């Protein structure tokens, strides 16, 4: 009987020992890693992670908050609806380093000025967060992403004993301006973002909110103090520097050039129609069909998803959802009187859109300028044509 009791106690002790997290040594270091932008839209904003390094334990791992599970049921639908859970990740530092070295992305490291207990608290938090039942979190591009998680975990695990200060070169900017810093004004990534995201991102981001971008995590942490007025960052180094310059944009294939070509086509056909006193029905059907479909998509992003940034999208002043249902009128030689009023309404919407742009309610994609001018001219021509009919 005694041997069974001893065996039971031995097994219980083993289970408890295995279940406990080995404490970090006093020489352990915890640092914030900031990864520079990549060449593709999905990595254009960079990345952040926590590095836990303890030579005595043979530990050197990186935790990040930017992974997602492609095996999630209805992955693409949940992604579109803003209901996709992201995951905390864990990789060996050597694997992490080789990956970003291969993709030629700068890696900057900031060793944090933490006490032994604070290091342990932060590490235990990450270990607990990485457990299968805790790994998922509902991602939000502006308010809950791989960068804001670093900021929030740092505050939580130091019992809010850090005070963020603005960098010396800090400039107040809107969320959209901060995005344009990374994707430019005349790129397809910028064009898609400016089409899909609404006026809610045209307000000024507070200094604290600017830390939704990894670059600003690095910049703000550099100026952050502890409640004892000590620097929160003990040491900063660049452990890998990007070697190749960023790919230069091809203006010929840029949104501004493509939209300008489309605008020229619309204006040329309109001029030809006016000259020959006719109306190219195929062009009007294409315009109303595409603008109507775009409007319905924006309406879905606004009201049918959980994305906070797609609300109040005034691109619908030109990409009007009801246009899709007006195609039947365009196919008739003579339209109803109410349709002429509808055309006047669309023309007025262009003036309202311009006003929104001028006073800063919403900034629209720069590539839209030639297209909007061409659509404005075309709508006026259609109205005059039907008034003569």
SVG drawing of the C-alpha trace seen along z (x, -y; Angstrom):
<svg xmlns="http://www.w3.org/2000/svg" viewBox="-42 -73 65 75">
<polyline fill="none" stroke="black" stroke-width="0.4" points="0.0,0.0 2.9,-2.3 4.5,-1.9 1.3,-3.0 1.0,-6.1 4.6,-7.0 4.0,-6.4 0.9,-8.6 2.8,-11.4 5.7,-11.1 3.3,-11.3 1.4,-14.3 4.7,-16.1 5.8,-15.4 2.5,-16.7 2.7,-19.9 6.3,-20.5 5.6,-20.0 2.5,-22.3 4.5,-25.1 6.4,-27.6 10.1,-27.7 11.0,-31.1 13.2,-33.4 16.7,-34.0 17.7,-37.5 19.8,-37.9 16.8,-37.3 16.0,-40.0 12.6,-41.0 12.6,-43.2 10.2,-44.6 11.0,-43.7 9.8,-46.0 9.8,-44.6 10.0,-47.1 7.5,-47.1 7.5,-44.5 6.8,-44.8 3.2,-43.5 0.0,-45.2 -0.4,-42.6 3.0,-43.4 3.3,-47.0 2.7,-48.2 5.4,-46.1 5.0,-43.9 5.9,-43.8 6.7,-41.0 8.1,-40.3 11.4,-38.5 12.1,-36.5 15.8,-35.7 17.3,-33.8 20.6,-32.1 20.6,-30.2 17.3,-28.5 18.4,-28.1 15.3,-30.2 15.1,-32.6 11.6,-32.9 9.4,-35.5 5.7,-36.0 3.5,-38.0 -0.2,-38.7 -0.4,-38.6 -1.3,-35.1 -4.6,-33.6 -5.9,-30.2 -6.7,-29.4 -8.6,-26.2 -11.2,-28.4 -14.7,-27.5 -15.9,-30.1 -12.5,-31.8 -13.1,-34.3 -16.6,-35.2 -15.5,-35.9 -12.6,-37.9 -14.9,-40.0 -17.4,-40.5 -14.6,-41.5 -15.4,-38.4 -12.1,-36.5 -10.1,-35.6 -6.4,-36.2 -3.9,-34.2 -0.9,-34.8 2.1,-33.1 5.3,-31.7 8.6,-31.1 12.2,-30.5 14.2,-33.7 16.5,-32.0 13.5,-30.9 12.0,-34.4 15.2,-36.1 15.8,-33.9 12.3,-34.5 12.6,-38.3 16.2,-38.2 15.0,-36.1 12.3,-38.7 14.9,-41.5 12.9,-43.4 14.6,-45.5 14.5,-44.1 14.9,-46.6 15.2,-45.6 14.4,-47.5 15.5,-45.8 13.0,-46.8 14.0,-48.2 12.1,-45.8 12.6,-44.4 12.9,-40.6 9.3,-40.4 8.0,-42.5 9.9,-40.2 8.3,-37.2 4.9,-38.7 5.1,-39.6 6.5,-36.2 3.8,-34.4 1.1,-36.5 2.4,-35.5 2.6,-31.8 -0.9,-31.9 -2.1,-33.8 -0.5,-31.2 -2.6,-28.3 -5.1,-26.9 -8.1,-28.2 -6.6,-31.8 -4.8,-32.2 -7.7,-33.7 -8.7,-37.3 -11.0,-39.4 -8.7,-41.5 -9.3,-45.1 -6.9,-46.9 -6.9,-50.2 -7.7,-49.2 -6.6,-45.6 -3.8,-44.4 -0.2,-43.1 1.1,-46.5 -1.6,-47.6 -1.3,-44.3 2.4,-45.0 1.4,-48.4 -1.5,-46.9 0.4,-43.9 3.3,-46.1 0.9,-48.3 -1.0,-45.4 2.1,-43.5 3.8,-46.5 0.7,-47.5 0.3,-50.6 3.7,-51.9 4.8,-53.3 4.0,-56.7 4.0,-57.2 5.5,-60.4 5.2,-61.8 8.4,-61.6 10.2,-64.8 9.1,-64.6 5.5,-63.8 3.0,-65.2 -0.8,-65.0 -2.3,-63.0 -5.5,-61.3 -5.7,-57.6 -5.9,-57.8 -2.7,-60.0 -0.9,-57.4 -2.0,-54.7 -0.8,-56.8 2.6,-57.0 3.0,-53.3 1.2,-52.7 1.5,-56.0 -1.2,-58.0 -1.1,-56.4 -0.8,-52.7 -3.5,-50.0 -3.3,-49.3 -4.0,-52.9 -6.8,-53.1 -8.5,-50.0 -8.2,-51.3 -9.6,-54.7 -12.5,-53.1 -13.4,-50.7 -12.8,-52.7 -15.1,-55.5 -14.9,-59.0 -14.4,-57.6 -10.7,-57.3 -10.4,-60.9 -10.4,-62.1 -7.1,-62.9 -5.6,-60.0 -4.5,-60.7 -0.8,-60.0 -1.9,-56.8 -3.9,-55.7 -1.0,-56.2 0.5,-53.1 -1.7,-51.0 1.3,-51.0 4.4,-49.1 6.7,-52.0 5.0,-54.1 5.3,-51.4 9.1,-51.7 9.1,-55.5 6.8,-55.9 8.5,-53.2 11.8,-55.0 10.4,-58.1 8.4,-56.1 9.3,-56.5 8.5,-54.3 6.8,-55.9 10.3,-56.3 11.2,-58.6 13.5,-56.0 13.7,-55.1 11.4,-52.2 13.8,-51.1 17.3,-50.1 19.0,-49.5 18.1,-49.9 19.8,-48.2 19.2,-47.3 19.9,-43.6 19.1,-43.4 19.1,-46.2 17.2,-46.0 19.7,-45.7 17.6,-46.3 15.7,-49.6 11.9,-49.4 10.4,-48.6 9.6,-51.8 6.0,-52.2 5.2,-51.8 3.2,-54.9 2.0,-53.4 0.1,-50.8 -0.9,-53.0 -4.5,-53.8 -4.2,-57.4 -3.0,-56.4 -5.6,-53.6 -8.5,-55.8 -7.3,-58.6 -7.5,-56.2 -11.0,-55.2 -11.9,-58.9 -10.5,-59.6 -12.6,-56.8 -15.8,-58.1 -15.1,-61.6 -14.2,-60.5 -17.4,-58.4 -19.4,-61.3 -17.9,-63.8 -18.6,-61.3 -22.2,-60.9 -22.7,-64.6 -21.2,-65.1 -23.5,-62.4 -26.5,-63.2 -26.7,-59.7 -26.2,-57.9 -23.9,-54.9 -26.2,-52.7 -23.4,-50.1 -21.3,-52.8 -24.2,-54.0 -25.1,-50.4 -21.5,-49.7 -21.2,-52.9 -24.5,-52.4 -23.8,-48.7 -20.3,-49.1 -21.1,-52.1 -24.2,-50.3 -22.3,-47.2 -19.5,-49.2 -22.2,-51.0 -23.8,-47.8 -20.4,-46.5 -19.7,-49.6 -23.2,-49.4 -22.4,-45.8 -19.1,-46.9 -20.8,-49.7 -23.8,-47.9 -23.2,-44.2 -19.8,-43.7 -18.1,-44.4 -15.4,-46.5 -15.3,-49.7 -13.4,-51.6 -15.8,-50.9 -18.6,-53.0 -19.8,-56.4 -18.3,-55.8 -19.2,-58.7 -17.8,-57.1 -21.4,-56.1 -22.1,-59.7 -20.7,-58.7 -20.9,-54.9 -24.6,-54.9 -26.3,-51.5 -29.5,-52.4 -27.7,-52.9 -27.8,-49.1 -31.6,-49.2 -31.8,-52.0 -30.3,-50.0 -33.8,-49.1 -34.5,-52.8 -31.2,-53.2 -32.3,-50.5 -35.5,-52.4 -35.5,-55.0 -37.6,-57.2 -37.4,-57.3 -39.8,-58.2 -39.9,-61.8 -38.7,-60.6 -35.5,-59.1 -34.6,-62.6 -35.0,-63.8 -32.8,-60.9 -30.1,-62.0 -30.2,-65.5 -29.9,-64.0 -26.7,-62.1 -25.3,-65.4 -26.0,-67.1 -24.2,-64.3 -21.0,-65.2 -21.2,-68.8 -21.9,-67.3 -18.9,-64.9 -16.7,-67.8 -17.8,-69.7 -17.1,-66.7 -13.6,-66.5 -12.9,-70.2 -13.9,-70.6 -12.3,-67.3 -15.3,-65.1 -13.7,-62.4 -10.6,-62.2 -11.1,-60.2 -8.6,-58.4 -6.6,-60.8 -7.0,-58.5 -10.7,-59.1 -10.4,-62.8 -10.3,-62.1 -12.9,-59.4 -15.3,-61.6 -14.9,-64.5 -15.7,-62.2 -18.8,-60.7 -20.0,-64.2 -19.8,-65.2 -21.4,-61.9 -24.4,-62.4 -25.0,-65.9 -24.9,-64.6 -27.4,-61.8 -29.8,-64.3 -29.6,-66.6 -30.1,-63.8 -33.3,-62.6 -34.6,-66.1 -34.3,-66.4 -35.9,-63.0"/>
</svg>
